[in-house]
């Protein structure tokens, strides 16, 4: 046997979602609608932020990058899943599987860092409002986004290189609808100790550490509110932090349920269902939670619709 991994397996079979055959048509329409809503909703956010100069602030700068990341993140898994459901095929090439795993890790990590940057932005806005403009400068915002992408790229590349060295002699059937890293490691016939160690160590940097930073930011925000308990301060905090907290809860709640709550090896349905929440539902809800309920975003949308109507 050659040492080339692709000599052991040239493609993987994705078992997909635990859906009965008679429910395939309805499920396909549902997930297609969710994916289109994700893409169109986030594109609308990008368009509004781009066209309305009042939205050229640090908060909406991070939000625009989050919207772009959510479009890309859902596009990593949804199109292939929908194609397999439509054509009744389950195969994905070895190279396609490794690539899908890489981009999934990359964009998931970028999401984590962007949510952390947004939490810091809200911390500065509430705890240091008089210095907000000086602290949240354009250079700092740009630097935070660049660092988010660089760290995410390094982490995804590390896991992908470690994954590419593994052999898959036990089989090529993945009980999932995409090439999830943990599912691939369970399927591998090689020693995955180094891979698991990398997940433990590097995962603490790209997932646990940002989550701790978010908690610390909101701890300071809570302390600031308690020191000055007034209706005005509370309303400002709710309007500034409410939507972000909702997105953080969805994002990290799904991660905790997926990777930190132990499950039986014989039952994978829970992991698959939570992955749907993580990969499809959360990116779909982000535009509505973060933006379309926001007064500034609604005003920008009305202005664009009015301008379009007047030009006709």
N, C-alpha and C positions, 0 to 999 in steps of 0.2 A: 504494500500500500504506500503510495507516495505521501509525503508529509504535507502536501497541500490540503488545506481544510476542505476545499471544494471537491476533492476526490472522495470525501466521505459523504457529502450531501451537496447536491446542486440546487435544490429548492426546498422550501418548507411548505407544509400544509397548514393553513389557518382554519381551525374549526369554527371560528366566528362566534356569534352571540348565541346563547341558549334559547333559541326561538323555534317554536313548532313550525313544521313545513306549511301548514295552512295559514300561519300568521306572517309569512315572509313578505307578501305584497304590502300589507298594512305597515309592517315594520320598516320596509324600504322607503315608503312614502314619508313616514314619520322622521326617519333619520335624514333623508334628503332635505326635508323642510327645515330640520334643525341646522343642518350644515349651511344651507342657503341663508338662513336667518343670521347665523354667525358671521358669514362673509359680508352680507349686505349691511348688517347692523354696525359692524366694526368699520366698514368702508365709509358709512355715513358719518361716524365719529371723526375719522381722518379728514373727510371733506369739510365738515363744519369747523374743525380746529384750523385747517389750512386757510379757509376763506374768511373767517371772522377774526379781525385783529385783536378784539377784546379777549380772545381765548389764547393769545400768545403769552402765556404765563407758565411758570415751572410746573404747576399741577397738571395743566393740559398738555405740556410737553411730554411728561412721563406717560400721561394717559394715551397720547397718540402712539407712542412706542408700544404700550401695552396692547392697544387695539391691533397694531400691525403684527405683533407677536401672536396674538390670539388667532388671527386669520391663518397665519403660517402653521401654528400648533395644531389646529383642527384639520388643516389640509394635509398634514403628515399621515394621519390615520383614516379620516373619513372617506376620501375618494376611493382608496383601495378597498375598504370595507364595503362601500356601496357597489363598486364594480363586481366584487365577489358575490354579493347578494343578487345582483341583477343577472349575472352570467352563470350562477350556480357553480362557480369554480372556487377552489380553496388555495391554489398555489401562489407562491411568491418566490422569486429567485433568491439565491443565496446573497448576491450583491444587493438586491433590492431590500432584503430583510435587514442586512447590516446597516444600509443607508437609512432605512426607516428608524432603526433603533438610535442611530447617531443624531438625526434631526429631532427626534422626540426628546432625547436627553438635553440637547442644546437649547431648544425652545422652552422646555419646562424649567430649566435653570434660569434662563433670561427672565421668565415670568416671576420667579422667586426674587431675583435681585431688583426688578422694577417695582414690585410691591414693597420691598424694603425702602427703596428710594422715595416712593410716594409716602410711606409712613414718616420718613425723616422730614419731608416737605411739610407735612401736617404738624409735626412736632415743632418745627421752626415757626410756622404760621401762628400757632396758638401760644407757645411758650415764650417766643421772642418776636412778637409782631413788629416792634419798632426797628428791628434789625433784619427783617425778612428779606428785603430787597438786596441788602449788602451780602447776606449769607448765601441766599439762593441765587447766586449770579448765573449768568448764561454759561460761563466757563465751568462752574461746578456741576450744573445739570448735564452738560455735554460729557464731562469727565465721568459722572456716575453711570451714564448709559454706555460709554465706551468700556469702562471696567466691567460692567455687567456682561457685555458680549464677550470680552476677552476671557474672563474667568469661566463663563459657560462653555466657550469653545474649547478651552483647555480641558475641562472636566469631561465633556462629551468625547473629545478625541482620545483621552486616556482610556475611558471605558470601551470605546470602539476598538482600539488597538489590542486591548486585553481580550476582547471578545473574539477578534479575528484569529487569534492564535489557538482557539479551542477547536476540538473535533466533535462531530455529532454522529457517532456510530450507533447510538441507541435507537435512533429513529429521526424522523423529520416532521412530526406532527405536534403543532403548538395548540394547546387548548385556550386560544385567545383570538381576538379579531385583528391584532397587529403584533409586530415583533417586539414584545416586551422583554426588557433585559433580564428580569428575574425568571421569566418563563424559559428563555434561551439557556440560562445557566443551569436550570433544573434538567433540561434536555441534554446538555453536553455530557459526553463520555470522558472528558478530560478533568483534571484536577482544577477546581475553580476557587481554591483558597485565596489566591492573589486577587482574583476578581472580587470576592466577597470582602476582602480586606480593603480594597480600593473603594468599594461602595461605603463601607463603614467610616473610613477616614475622610475621604473627599466629600461624601454625602453630608458629613457634619459641617463642612465649609459652605456648601452651596444650598443646603436646605435648613439644617438646624440653626446655624449661626444667623442667617437672615431672619428666621422666625424669632429668635431671641432678641434681635435688634428691633423687630416690630413690637414685641412685647414691652421692651424697655422704653421705646418711644411713646407708646400709649400709657405706660406707667407714669411717665413724666407729664403727659397731657392730663391724665386723671388727677395727679397731684396739683397741677396748676388750676384745674377747675375747682377742686376742693378748697384751695386757698382763697379763691375769689368766687364763691358760689352766688351767681346772679343769673337771672333768666337770659340776659343778653349773651353772657359767656357760654352758658349751656347750649343755647340755640346755635351759636356759632360753631361750637364743637361738634354738635350733632350734624349740622349741615356740611361741615368740613370733613368729618371722619366717618359718618354713618355708612356711606356707600363703600368706602375703602375697607372698613371693617367687615362688611358683608362679603366682599370679594375675597378677603383674606380668610374668612371662615370657610367659605366654599372650597378654596384652593387647598389650604392646609388640612381641612377636615377630610377631604378626599385622600390626600397623601397619607395621613395617619391611618385611615381605614384600610388603605391599600397596602402599605408597606410596614406598618408598625403593629397592627392587630393581627396576631397569629391566626392562621387558618389551616385546616386539614389539607394534606396533599391530595386527597381523593376528591375534594370538592373545590372546583375552580370557579363555579358560577358567581360566587360573591365577588371575587377579584375582577371578573369580567364586567359585572354590573357596575361596580365602583369605578372601573376604568372608563366606562361610558360617561359617568358623571364628571370625571376628571378631564377627559379628552374632548367631549362634545357639549355637555350641558353647561359647564362653567364658562367656557369661552363664549357660548351663546348668550348667557345671562349678563356677562360683564358690561356690554353696551347699555343695557337697560338699567342696571344697578348703578353704574359709575357715571353715566352721562345723560341718558335721555330723560332721567328724572330730575336733572340738575337745571336750575333756573336759567343759568347762563347758556347752557346748551339748547334749551327750549327757545330762548330768545334768538340765538343764532339760527336755529332752524326756521323760525318764523320770518326772520329777515331774509333768508335765502329764498324761501317760498314766495314772499312778497315781491322780491326783486325779479324772480322768474315770472311771476304773474304779470307784473307791470311791463316786462319786456316783450310779452306775447301780444 
